Amino acid sequence: MEKPKHFGLIGRNISYSFSKGYFSKKFEKENLEGYSYENFDIQDIRDFRDIAEKDISGLNITIPYKESVIPYLDKLSKTANVIGAVNTIKFTKKGKLKGYNTDFYGFKKSLKPLLQEHHKNALILGTGGASKAIAFALDQLGIAYQLVSRNTEKQVLSYKEVNAETFKTFHIIINCTPLGTFPDVEVCPEIPYDYFTAEHIAYDLIYNPAETLFLQKAKKHGAVTKNGFDMLVFQAEKAWKIWNK
């Protein structure tokens, strides 16, 4: 019998989380007796220290701690260092904590089959930790991107500036904000949805609900739509490989 191993997810208000259900099913299916996965719902990143002292083999990190967890780690993978956000932590044999980012991998793998010749530019809605991984993946795919935010920053568009011309240039629109996540399903990013066409991809990192208001509105105008479920599966499997290598 395998030695029992414990894994977990750190985030805030994560009772809805994908990871616990996914890994619990995986352990059952693969007869990994004694393996468990727990949600660590914390209100402040400073509580991370207490969790890190438990007997844990690996952790996933979600909103809002993908960036603020970094100072608590001993080292980062090259990719996580470039991205500046972590969603996977490995506890090494020497007891060190190493941060990785598997979000970019999951996103890239799930977007690739949808891409066509004209998909050269992407609009990233949101500027948090998730958007950093998306930007990195787009770079790897050779797709130029523009960030959109409520905060007016240099090189960042405000939502008010997104117009018909924007939609003519950017044929991939990615929602990296939490807007529309269950239970607040009646909200979506404030962009002019009428300008979506059949040439556009609307991609939402949210997976619950399966079709957010953002996706519904884009679909109404013929856009190809994709939610974050496949991305989560791919990033989870990548995290599993990291924990076990």
Backbone as CSV, one residue per row, in Angstrom:
resi,resn,N_x,N_y,N_z,CA_x,CA_y,CA_z,C_x,C_y,C_z
1,MET,0.836,-1.201,0.000,0.000,0.000,0.000,0.876,1.260,0.000
2,GLU,0.442,2.245,-0.793,1.165,3.518,-0.872,1.151,4.205,0.499
3,LYS,2.220,4.936,0.792,2.253,5.731,2.023,1.206,6.857,1.862
4,PRO,0.368,7.092,2.881,-0.643,8.149,2.760,-0.017,9.509,2.449
5,LYS,-0.687,10.257,1.598,-0.190,11.599,1.263,-1.345,12.586,1.319
6,HIS,-1.039,13.796,1.768,-2.085,14.812,1.901,-1.772,16.010,1.007
7,PHE,-2.812,16.483,0.340,-2.700,17.633,-0.547,-3.801,18.626,-0.178
8,GLY,-3.732,19.816,-0.754,-4.780,20.773,-0.415,-4.787,21.995,-1.301
9,LEU,-5.827,22.797,-1.113,-6.007,24.041,-1.855,-6.085,25.199,-0.872
10,ILE,-5.336,26.252,-1.169,-5.394,27.465,-0.350,-6.058,28.576,-1.142
11,GLY,-7.046,29.203,-0.532,-7.741,30.316,-1.184,-8.681,30.961,-0.193
12,ARG,-9.572,31.818,-0.708,-10.570,32.442,0.156,-11.956,32.169,-0.425
13,ASN,-12.882,31.728,0.429,-14.244,31.359,0.010,-14.208,30.305,-1.104
14,ILE,-13.628,29.160,-0.791,-13.373,28.148,-1.826,-14.215,26.874,-1.669
15,SER,-15.329,26.989,-0.959,-16.159,25.788,-0.768,-16.632,25.222,-2.110
16,TYR,-16.747,26.095,-3.131,-17.220,25.674,-4.464,-16.115,25.000,-5.279
17,SER,-14.888,24.977,-4.752,-13.713,24.650,-5.544,-13.760,23.347,-6.339
18,PHE,-13.151,23.420,-7.513,-13.015,22.302,-8.449,-12.026,21.258,-7.912
19,SER,-10.916,21.730,-7.338,-9.771,20.864,-7.032,-10.094,19.728,-6.073
20,LYS,-10.789,20.018,-4.990,-11.071,18.991,-3.978,-11.860,17.826,-4.586
21,GLY,-12.905,18.149,-5.331,-13.712,17.113,-5.981,-12.902,16.335,-7.005
22,TYR,-12.111,17.060,-7.781,-11.331,16.431,-8.853,-10.311,15.445,-8.292
23,PHE,-9.539,15.896,-7.312,-8.488,15.024,-6.777,-9.054,13.882,-5.928
24,SER,-10.133,14.148,-5.193,-10.747,13.073,-4.399,-11.211,11.938,-5.313
25,LYS,-11.827,12.301,-6.444,-12.271,11.291,-7.429,-11.076,10.563,-8.019
26,LYS,-10.030,11.328,-8.302,-8.808,10.752,-8.901,-8.193,9.713,-7.959
27,PHE,-8.101,10.045,-6.671,-7.511,9.118,-5.696,-8.328,7.836,-5.616
28,GLU,-9.641,7.994,-5.663,-10.549,6.840,-5.584,-10.375,5.946,-6.816
29,LYS,-10.369,6.600,-7.987,-10.273,5.876,-9.260,-8.952,5.118,-9.384
30,GLU,-7.888,5.740,-8.869,-6.557,5.127,-9.002,-6.170,4.316,-7.765
31,ASN,-7.172,4.032,-6.913,-6.958,3.229,-5.693,-5.799,3.730,-4.837
32,LEU,-5.702,5.033,-4.689,-4.634,5.603,-3.871,-5.155,5.730,-2.435
33,GLU,-5.089,4.627,-1.729,-5.626,4.594,-0.355,-4.815,5.493,0.567
34,GLY,-5.530,6.200,1.423,-4.847,7.075,2.378,-4.482,8.437,1.802
35,TYR,-4.737,8.635,0.492,-4.488,9.950,-0.101,-5.692,10.838,0.184
36,SER,-5.440,12.094,0.536,-6.565,12.995,0.799,-6.274,14.394,0.277
37,TYR,-7.347,15.159,0.093,-7.238,16.523,-0.424,-8.170,17.404,0.395
38,GLU,-7.637,18.518,0.896,-8.410,19.354,1.822,-8.425,20.815,1.363
39,ASN,-9.544,21.494,1.591,-9.607,22.939,1.338,-9.124,23.698,2.568
40,PHE,-8.177,24.605,2.375,-7.732,25.479,3.459,-8.220,26.888,3.136
41,ASP,-9.365,27.225,3.699,-9.992,28.518,3.416,-9.446,29.536,4.409
42,ILE,-8.592,30.428,3.943,-7.980,31.390,4.874,-8.351,32.833,4.509
43,GLN,-8.457,33.659,5.509,-8.833,35.061,5.297,-7.616,35.962,5.090
44,ASP,-6.440,35.429,5.410,-5.224,36.242,5.320,-4.054,35.326,4.946
45,ILE,-3.208,35.779,4.025,-2.095,34.946,3.552,-1.114,34.613,4.688
46,ARG,-1.115,35.417,5.755,-0.203,35.121,6.872,-0.520,33.774,7.529
47,ASP,-1.762,33.293,7.328,-2.137,31.975,7.868,-1.487,30.826,7.093
48,PHE,-0.829,31.169,5.973,-0.178,30.148,5.145,0.871,29.375,5.939
49,ARG,1.591,30.087,6.811,2.680,29.452,7.592,2.180,28.234,8.375
50,ASP,1.023,28.389,9.014,0.470,27.271,9.810,0.180,26.053,8.940
51,ILE,-0.335,26.303,7.742,-0.682,25.195,6.836,0.588,24.517,6.332
52,ALA,1.590,25.345,6.003,2.852,24.808,5.469,3.559,23.898,6.473
53,GLU,3.246,24.040,7.753,3.887,23.207,8.776,3.204,21.858,8.956
54,LYS,2.052,21.685,8.309,1.356,20.395,8.405,2.072,19.371,7.525
55,ASP,1.703,18.110,7.665,2.322,17.045,6.855,1.641,17.010,5.477
56,ILE,2.156,17.820,4.566,1.530,17.974,3.253,2.548,17.700,2.150
57,SER,2.085,17.063,1.074,2.987,16.761,-0.050,2.900,17.811,-1.154
58,GLY,1.758,18.492,-1.254,1.612,19.493,-2.307,0.372,20.338,-2.096
59,LEU,0.432,21.560,-2.617,-0.702,22.481,-2.485,-1.036,23.133,-3.823
60,ASN,-2.303,23.458,-3.998,-2.734,24.351,-5.082,-3.068,25.687,-4.431
61,ILE,-2.896,26.758,-5.189,-3.199,28.101,-4.685,-4.189,28.753,-5.640
62,THR,-5.234,29.359,-5.090,-6.190,30.057,-5.947,-6.397,31.483,-5.454
63,ILE,-7.348,32.174,-6.088,-7.676,33.570,-5.774,-7.932,33.719,-4.278
64,PRO,-7.412,34.719,-3.591,-6.629,35.858,-4.124,-5.140,35.780,-3.766
65,TYR,-4.582,34.557,-3.633,-3.230,34.431,-3.057,-2.131,34.011,-4.038
66,LYS,-2.420,34.016,-5.346,-1.428,33.511,-6.299,-0.145,34.349,-6.341
67,GLU,-0.274,35.620,-5.992,0.923,36.488,-5.963,1.451,36.655,-4.536
68,SER,0.534,36.850,-3.589,0.973,37.145,-2.218,1.614,35.948,-1.508
69,VAL,1.473,34.734,-2.061,2.100,33.556,-1.437,3.607,33.503,-1.724
70,ILE,4.047,34.190,-2.765,5.440,34.072,-3.225,6.488,34.339,-2.135
71,PRO,6.353,35.402,-1.321,7.376,35.633,-0.278,7.510,34.492,0.748
72,TYR,6.515,33.610,0.820,6.553,32.507,1.797,7.255,31.265,1.237
73,LEU,7.656,31.314,-0.032,8.258,30.142,-0.672,9.785,30.238,-0.680
74,ASP,10.442,29.078,-0.738,11.910,29.058,-0.752,12.455,29.302,-2.152
75,LYS,11.740,28.768,-3.151,12.176,29.041,-4.528,11.020,28.903,-5.505
76,LEU,11.249,29.401,-6.723,10.233,29.359,-7.784,10.799,28.662,-9.005
77,SER,9.924,28.012,-9.755,10.364,27.475,-11.049,10.632,28.683,-11.951
78,LYS,11.377,28.467,-13.026,11.706,29.573,-13.947,10.428,30.236,-14.457
79,THR,9.459,29.409,-14.820,8.208,29.928,-15.389,7.428,30.741,-14.366
80,ALA,7.289,30.219,-13.167,6.549,30.937,-12.118,7.225,32.272,-11.818
81,ASN,8.551,32.275,-11.887,9.317,33.491,-11.637,9.005,34.552,-12.689
82,VAL,8.973,34.143,-13.949,8.676,35.072,-15.051,7.225,35.563,-14.948
83,ILE,6.300,34.639,-14.687,4.875,34.992,-14.616,4.586,35.880,-13.405
84,GLY,5.219,35.570,-12.290,4.991,36.355,-11.073,3.742,35.918,-10.332
85,ALA,3.332,34.677,-10.559,2.162,34.120,-9.861,2.346,32.611,-9.746
86,VAL,1.842,32.064,-8.637,2.025,30.632,-8.338,0.658,30.001,-8.089
87,ASN,0.432,28.810,-8.664,-0.816,28.109,-8.336,-0.559,26.673,-7.862
88,THR,0.714,26.290,-7.810,1.081,24.937,-7.375,2.341,25.012,-6.521
89,ILE,2.319,24.324,-5.377,3.503,24.298,-4.506,3.891,22.855,-4.225
90,LYS,5.173,22.583,-4.409,5.716,21.255,-4.106,6.543,21.348,-2.825
91,PHE,6.354,20.372,-1.953,7.179,20.280,-0.746,8.324,19.327,-1.097
92,THR,9.540,19.830,-1.184,10.652,18.993,-1.647,11.091,18.021,-0.546
93,LYS,11.938,17.058,-0.937,12.433,16.065,0.027,13.195,16.732,1.172
94,LYS,13.798,17.878,0.876,14.558,18.605,1.907,13.646,19.516,2.738
95,GLY,12.339,19.432,2.472,11.398,20.244,3.250,11.274,21.686,2.781
96,LYS,11.785,21.954,1.568,11.674,23.308,1.010,10.362,23.442,0.234
97,LEU,9.900,24.684,0.093,8.673,24.947,-0.667,9.033,25.574,-2.006
98,LYS,8.629,24.899,-3.085,8.923,25.425,-4.422,7.621,25.725,-5.155
99,GLY,7.531,26.948,-5.694,6.317,27.383,-6.385,6.393,27.189,-7.893
100,TYR,5.287,26.749,-8.461,5.164,26.540,-9.910,3.899,27.233,-10.413
101,ASN,3.820,27.419,-11.729,2.577,27.895,-12.319,2.153,26.899,-13.398
102,THR,1.011,26.246,-13.195,0.502,25.308,-14.213,-0.725,25.893,-14.917
103,ASP,-1.170,27.092,-14.481,-2.312,27.749,-15.128,-2.035,28.028,-16.599
104,PHE,-0.827,28.545,-16.869,-0.507,28.921,-18.253,-0.556,27.694,-19.161
105,TYR,-0.080,26.559,-18.631,-0.062,25.310,-19.401,-1.501,24.867,-19.712
106,GLY,-2.358,24.893,-18.682,-3.750,24.479,-18.858,-4.488,25.353,-19.844
107,PHE,-4.255,26.664,-19.749,-4.919,27.602,-20.659,-4.457,27.377,-22.093
108,LYS,-3.146,27.293,-22.270,-2.561,27.135,-23.609,-3.094,25.871,-24.290
109,LYS,-3.116,24.782,-23.527,-3.557,23.503,-24.079,-5.044,23.521,-24.455
110,SER,-5.847,24.260,-23.683,-7.285,24.278,-23.966,-7.660,25.289,-25.055
111,LEU,-6.845,26.337,-25.223,-7.141,27.341,-26.260,-6.690,26.896,-27.643
112,LYS,-5.561,26.200,-27.701,-4.915,25.849,-28.967,-5.860,25.267,-30.037
113,PRO,-6.727,24.282,-29.677,-7.591,23.699,-30.707,-8.595,24.678,-31.328
114,LEU,-8.832,25.804,-30.671,-9.821,26.774,-31.175,-9.206,27.797,-32.127
115,LEU,-7.885,27.887,-32.141,-7.224,28.960,-32.881,-7.278,28.785,-34.388
116,GLN,-7.549,29.923,-35.050,-7.520,29.966,-36.510,-6.558,31.058,-36.941
117,GLU,-6.335,31.111,-38.241,-5.380,32.050,-38.836,-5.557,33.490,-38.342
118,HIS,-6.800,33.949,-38.209,-7.040,35.372,-37.882,-6.962,35.679,-36.382
119,HIS,-6.741,34.663,-35.562,-6.661,34.904,-34.111,-5.251,35.348,-33.718
120,LYS,-4.972,36.616,-33.987,-3.605,37.133,-33.763,-3.495,38.020,-32.532
121,ASN,-4.641,38.549,-32.070,-4.628,39.488,-30.936,-5.684,39.127,-29.903
122,ALA,-5.320,39.274,-28.631,-6.249,38.925,-27.549,-6.417,40.082,-26.573
123,LEU,-7.616,40.167,-26.034,-7.940,41.142,-25.001,-8.074,40.380,-23.693
124,ILE,-7.286,40.767,-22.688,-7.351,40.106,-21.381,-8.111,41.013,-20.417
125,LEU,-9.270,40.548,-19.964,-10.062,41.334,-19.015,-9.615,40.992,-17.600
126,GLY,-9.044,41.985,-16.895,-8.540,41.745,-15.539,-7.024,41.745,-15.506
127,THR,-6.461,42.129,-14.361,-4.994,42.227,-14.256,-4.442,41.489,-13.034
128,GLY,-5.219,40.551,-12.478,-4.775,39.798,-11.295,-3.794,38.687,-11.639
129,GLY,-3.557,37.814,-10.659,-2.601,36.707,-10.819,-2.936,35.780,-11.971
130,ALA,-4.227,35.546,-12.200,-4.635,34.648,-13.295,-4.261,35.242,-14.650
131,SER,-4.438,36.555,-14.792,-4.168,37.190,-16.088,-2.679,37.126,-16.448
132,LYS,-1.830,37.067,-15.432,-0.384,36.984,-15.699,-0.025,35.669,-16.392
133,ALA,-0.647,34.582,-15.927,-0.396,33.271,-16.537,-0.946,33.233,-17.961
134,ILE,-2.091,33.875,-18.174,-2.720,33.914,-19.501,-1.833,34.692,-20.471
135,ALA,-1.312,35.822,-20.001,-0.424,36.645,-20.834,0.820,35.852,-21.247
136,PHE,1.372,35.092,-20.314,2.556,34.272,-20.590,2.247,33.215,-21.656
137,ALA,1.081,32.570,-21.525,0.670,31.540,-22.491,0.475,32.149,-23.884
138,LEU,-0.140,33.317,-23.931,-0.363,33.988,-25.229,0.970,34.339,-25.881
139,ASP,1.923,34.795,-25.071,3.279,35.066,-25.579,3.856,33.822,-26.240
140,GLN,3.704,32.692,-25.559,4.237,31.432,-26.092,3.547,31.018,-27.400
141,LEU,2.279,31.395,-27.536,1.517,31.061,-28.748,1.722,32.099,-29.864
142,GLY,2.485,33.137,-29.561,2.728,34.182,-30.563,1.525,35.083,-30.779
143,ILE,0.679,35.208,-29.757,-0.510,36.062,-29.850,-0.276,37.328,-29.039
144,ALA,-0.438,38.482,-29.689,-0.271,39.766,-28.985,-1.490,39.984,-28.091
145,TYR,-1.293,40.686,-26.979,-2.429,40.896,-26.073,-2.454,42.310,-25.514
146,GLN,-3.639,42.684,-25.067,-3.861,43.982,-24.426,-4.651,43.739,-23.145
147,LEU,-4.185,44.324,-22.037,-4.892,44.182,-20.763,-5.976,45.245,-20.627
148,VAL,-7.084,44.849,-19.984,-8.179,45.781,-19.698,-8.440,45.739,-18.195
149,SER,-8.587,46.911,-17.587,-8.792,46.956,-16.140,-9.695,48.117,-15.738
150,ARG,-10.256,47.998,-14.540,-11.047,49.114,-13.995,-10.114,50.231,-13.559
151,ASN,-8.890,49.870,-13.193,-7.919,50.873,-12.748,-7.179,51.437,-13.954
152,THR,-7.038,52.728,-14.007,-6.318,53.318,-15.141,-4.821,53.237,-14.877
153,GLU,-4.178,52.420,-15.666,-2.724,52.249,-15.552,-2.118,52.446,-16.930
154,LYS,-0.815,52.643,-16.950,-0.105,52.751,-18.236,-0.247,51.450,-19.007
155,GLN,-0.382,51.560,-20.315,-0.467,50.386,-21.198,-1.684,49.483,-20.926
156,VAL,-2.605,49.957,-20.101,-3.803,49.162,-19.798,-5.036,49.949,-20.244
157,LEU,-5.904,49.295,-21.002,-7.150,49.938,-21.436,-8.148,49.968,-20.285
158,SER,-8.981,50.972,-20.247,-10.088,50.944,-19.287,-11.285,50.326,-20.014
159,TYR,-12.235,49.793,-19.261,-13.418,49.167,-19.868,-14.165,50.149,-20.768
160,LYS,-14.158,51.416,-20.394,-14.862,52.449,-21.174,-14.251,52.618,-22.572
161,GLU,-12.970,52.281,-22.692,-12.279,52.467,-23.980,-12.504,51.312,-24.960
162,VAL,-13.086,50.225,-24.493,-13.328,49.072,-25.381,-14.530,49.388,-26.268
163,ASN,-14.289,49.402,-27.592,-15.350,49.783,-28.527,-15.334,48.920,-29.790
164,ALA,-16.066,49.331,-30.805,-16.165,48.563,-32.058,-14.790,48.327,-32.681
165,GLU,-13.946,49.360,-32.644,-12.593,49.240,-33.215,-11.778,48.175,-32.488
166,THR,-11.926,48.142,-31.171,-11.206,47.150,-30.354,-11.560,45.746,-30.832
167,PHE,-12.858,45.513,-31.057,-13.324,44.186,-31.475,-12.867,43.824,-32.889
168,LYS,-12.572,44.847,-33.697,-12.066,44.577,-35.058,-10.623,44.097,-35.005
169,THR,-9.906,44.543,-33.970,-8.485,44.181,-33.833,-8.295,42.907,-33.011
170,PHE,-9.074,42.791,-31.931,-8.875,41.683,-30.989,-9.976,40.631,-31.156
171,HIS,-9.575,39.460,-31.640,-10.563,38.408,-31.920,-10.631,37.327,-30.845
172,ILE,-9.821,37.491,-29.793,-9.917,36.586,-28.627,-10.158,37.473,-27.413
173,ILE,-11.255,37.247,-26.704,-11.562,38.029,-25.502,-11.596,37.063,-24.317
174,ILE,-10.739,37.310,-23.338,-10.590,36.361,-22.223,-11.000,37.016,-20.914
175,ASN,-11.970,36.419,-20.228,-12.376,36.936,-18.921,-11.520,36.309,-17.819
176,CYS,-10.625,37.120,-17.241,-9.787,36.668,-16.128,-10.270,37.261,-14.811
177,THR,-11.445,37.867,-14.832,-12.011,38.424,-13.596,-12.918,37.370,-12.961
178,PRO,-13.250,37.525,-11.674,-14.184,36.567,-11.059,-15.658,36.898,-11.357
179,LEU,-15.906,37.945,-12.156,-17.287,38.368,-12.430,-18.096,37.283,-13.132
180,GLY,-19.190,36.864,-12.494,-20.049,35.840,-13.079,-19.918,34.486,-12.424
181,THR,-18.967,34.370,-11.466,-18.782,33.110,-10.736,-19.984,32.857,-9.831
182,PHE,-20.395,31.594,-9.741,-21.458,31.194,-8.824,-21.113,31.664,-7.413
183,PRO,-22.008,32.250,-6.626,-23.448,32.418,-6.876,-23.827,33.721,-7.589
184,ASP,-22.838,34.603,-7.868,-23.174,35.894,-8.505,-23.218,35.780,-10.025
185,VAL,-24.159,34.970,-10.501,-24.185,34.622,-11.926,-24.807,35.697,-12.819
186,GLU,-25.385,36.723,-12.207,-26.072,37.758,-12.999,-25.156,38.900,-13.441
187,VAL,-23.862,38.768,-13.176,-22.946,39.853,-13.561,-21.941,39.382,-14.609
188,CYS,-21.359,40.350,-15.312,-20.329,40.046,-16.317,-19.503,41.300,-16.555
189,PRO,-18.320,41.161,-17.155,-17.508,42.361,-17.428,-18.273,43.341,-18.322
190,GLU,-18.061,44.617,-18.075,-18.787,45.640,-18.839,-18.060,45.975,-20.135
191,ILE,-18.382,45.197,-21.160,-17.843,45.450,-22.501,-19.032,45.454,-23.479
192,PRO,-18.871,46.071,-24.659,-19.991,46.098,-25.612,-20.135,44.768,-26.377
193,TYR,-20.956,43.881,-25.861,-21.094,42.513,-26.395,-21.638,42.466,-27.827
194,ASP,-22.315,43.529,-28.249,-22.896,43.555,-29.605,-21.842,43.423,-30.698
195,TYR,-20.578,43.715,-30.352,-19.528,43.680,-31.372,-18.880,42.301,-31.535
196,PHE,-19.295,41.332,-30.739,-18.811,39.963,-30.951,-19.322,39.463,-32.300
197,THR,-18.517,38.636,-32.976,-18.941,38.031,-34.243,-18.514,36.560,-34.240
198,ALA,-18.816,35.860,-35.317,-18.425,34.453,-35.455,-16.905,34.289,-35.550
199,GLU,-16.210,35.396,-35.784,-14.740,35.335,-35.871,-14.082,35.435,-34.496
200,HIS,-14.883,35.705,-33.459,-14.335,35.890,-32.116,-14.378,34.608,-31.280
201,ILE,-13.399,34.515,-30.390,-13.428,33.486,-29.335,-13.679,34.234,-28.024
202,ALA,-14.679,33.800,-27.276,-14.897,34.317,-25.914,-14.487,33.200,-24.961
203,TYR,-13.473,33.458,-24.179,-12.952,32.433,-23.260,-13.125,32.936,-21.831
204,ASP,-13.766,32.142,-20.994,-13.970,32.530,-19.595,-13.237,31.552,-18.692
205,LEU,-12.371,32.045,-17.822,-11.643,31.170,-16.899,-12.581,30.520,-15.879
206,ILE,-13.772,31.100,-15.722,-14.758,30.553,-14.783,-15.333,29.252,-15.363
207,TYR,-15.619,28.285,-14.483,-16.208,27.012,-14.925,-17.528,26.735,-14.207
208,ASN,-17.838,27.547,-13.187,-19.082,27.368,-12.437,-19.755,28.725,-12.302
209,PRO,-20.830,28.990,-13.077,-21.573,28.067,-13.942,-20.806,27.728,-15.233
210,ALA,-21.241,26.646,-15.879,-20.589,26.199,-17.115,-20.721,27.247,-18.226
211,GLU,-21.834,27.973,-18.219,-21.979,29.062,-19.197,-22.308,30.355,-18.455
212,THR,-21.300,31.193,-18.305,-21.480,32.462,-17.596,-22.260,33.429,-18.483
213,LEU,-22.690,34.527,-17.885,-23.381,35.576,-18.641,-22.471,36.114,-19.741
214,PHE,-21.177,36.241,-19.438,-20.174,36.669,-20.435,-20.224,35.757,-21.669
215,LEU,-20.230,34.454,-21.446,-20.270,33.500,-22.562,-21.612,33.519,-23.275
216,GLN,-22.693,33.611,-22.510,-24.036,33.654,-23.112,-24.173,34.829,-24.081
217,LYS,-23.723,36.001,-23.614,-23.860,37.220,-24.431,-22.988,37.153,-25.688
218,ALA,-21.789,36.587,-25.547,-20.889,36.472,-26.708,-21.450,35.463,-27.714
219,LYS,-21.988,34.364,-27.188,-22.542,33.291,-28.021,-23.728,33.792,-28.862
220,LYS,-24.515,34.682,-28.266,-25.688,35.259,-28.932,-25.303,35.940,-30.248
221,HIS,-24.056,36.418,-30.299,-23.577,37.104,-31.516,-22.673,36.198,-32.360
222,GLY,-22.742,34.893,-32.085,-22.043,33.922,-32.934,-20.628,33.560,-32.527
223,ALA,-20.140,34.116,-31.419,-18.756,33.832,-31.006,-18.578,32.371,-30.593
224,VAL,-17.372,31.856,-30.792,-16.992,30.531,-30.282,-16.748,30.719,-28.788
225,THR,-17.346,29.886,-27.944,-17.181,30.091,-26.496,-16.507,28.895,-25.822
226,LYS,-15.802,29.211,-24.749,-15.080,28.167,-24.011,-15.004,28.574,-22.537
227,ASN,-15.354,27.643,-21.645,-15.204,27.956,-20.216,-13.889,27.371,-19.689
228,GLY,-13.650,27.561,-18.395,-12.351,27.194,-17.823,-12.199,25.751,-17.369
229,PHE,-13.185,24.893,-17.669,-13.132,23.534,-17.115,-11.915,22.738,-17.614
230,ASP,-11.717,22.713,-18.944,-10.580,21.948,-19.488,-9.246,22.486,-18.986
231,MET,-9.170,23.808,-18.904,-7.944,24.431,-18.395,-7.637,23.913,-16.991
232,LEU,-8.683,23.802,-16.162,-8.500,23.325,-14.784,-8.035,21.877,-14.742
233,VAL,-8.616,21.059,-15.598,-8.218,19.642,-15.646,-6.746,19.535,-16.058
234,PHE,-6.365,20.260,-17.119,-4.978,20.203,-17.604,-3.999,20.722,-16.554
235,GLN,-4.372,21.834,-15.876,-3.436,22.378,-14.870,-3.350,21.459,-13.658
236,ALA,-4.460,20.800,-13.320,-4.462,19.870,-12.168,-3.564,18.665,-12.445
237,GLU,-3.660,18.130,-13.668,-2.825,16.973,-14.035,-1.343,17.352,-14.070
238,LYS,-1.071,18.568,-14.501,0.314,19.066,-14.514,0.836,19.198,-13.071
239,ALA,-0.031,19.706,-12.176,0.345,19.841,-10.759,0.641,18.458,-10.167
240,TRP,-0.198,17.484,-10.514,-0.033,16.102,-10.035,1.339,15.539,-10.434
241,LYS,1.738,15.809,-11.689,3.051,15.362,-12.172,4.171,16.029,-11.375
242,ILE,4.027,17.306,-11.104,5.051,18.053,-10.351,5.177,17.474,-8.934
243,TRP,4.056,17.230,-8.292,4.087,16.691,-6.919,4.742,15.311,-6.858
244,ASN,4.622,14.560,-7.942,5.092,13.172,-7.929,6.441,12.957,-8.594
245,LYS,7.034,14.029,-9.126,8.319,13.779,-9.814,9.487,13.795,-8.841
